[in-house]
Amino acid sequence: MTIEQQIRRKISHEELDYQALLDALSAYSRPRDKITDLMRKGVVIRVKKGLYVFGPDYAQKPYSRELLANLIYGPSYVSLDYALSYYGMIPERVETLTCVTSGKNREFQTPVGRFTYRSAPLAYYRIGIDIVEAGDNRSSLMATKEKALADRLWQSNASVIRTVQDLESYLFEHLRVDPGSLSRLIPARMAEIAGSSQIPRLLLLSDYIISRVGVPS
């Protein structure tokens, strides 16, 4: 059995950390050198220090970019444009993994794509996060539809959104949000998210959703 086969037998997930590799190579006298050799051969690809995915010739299934986003920098959850596209609320396909964090703004350019992180206060950050199954008993953190939209407005230029007309222009002309998707949002969730921020444009968004869908229960 080759070293590659041994590792794949011991590690079933496509996303793996440094310790998992060390454990899989524990029978070798110099496992760190083996890891360097595995990267050189393309068996594993280093996403960032201590975090890897299997190379395309050794992968058994697609890796989860959403899970990688959580692991690259945290605490964080996937949100903003990527989540809006994931939910089908905007027409564009978004390649950059856009995330929200309770830490500092960060950006990572990696062999598996670009990951951006935008900061939010903890009281606002911790509301509206959903768990998305990634398979093999693994999961990632992603904003709910309501939180993804609220996050996008949070990161917008405050001077752009002051009235209902400004909000509609931003939603339907700038973001190109599907109007029907707003009718599927849950007003109570949006009200909770907006209330935690007390930001005027998010409170305006909450009132707007209530006017379209109904009073939150």
Beta strands, then each sheet from edge to edge (+ up, - down):
strand 1: 15-17
strand 2: 44-48
strand 3: 51-54
strand 4: 76-78
strand 5: 97-101
strand 6: 106-110
strand 7: 113-119
strand 8: 129-135
strand 9: 138-143
sheet 1: 1+ 3- 2+
sheet 2: 4+ 5- 7- 6+
sheet 3: 8+ 9-
end
